[in-house]
Amino acid sequence: HTAVAYSVCEKYRKTTGDLKPILLASTASPFKFPHKVLTSLGAPVSEDLFVNIEALAMLLDGEVPTEISDLKTKPILHKRVTSLDAMAEVLLDALSGGEMND
């Protein structure tokens, strides 16, 4: 959602010509995208999402939010992987409540 705020900021600047500095504050948890945060910090990144989450917690000297740490024990509900070519068909099927969306 930070990207949406940035987009609005850029449109505002184009429309008004106002180039004063603007502070965009993000409220997204860094644990949602740990590989991106670790990369930006120059830290090693693992192929394992939960290893990255734990590494980030150690770097930030904090705790992983329960909602994120609990994901490790949750069942995977959506296992379908599709090609770009089939994406429109799969999306329409899923939106219509079809059986392709297993």
URBEL-V327602 format. One record per helix or strand of 3 or more residues. SS is the DSSP state (~ for helix, > for strand). FROM is the first residue (numbers start at 0). TO is the last residue. Records with the same first field share a line. If there is no record, write none. Layout:
SS->FROM-TO  FROM-TO
This chain:
~->1-15  29-39  48-59  65-72  86-94  98-100
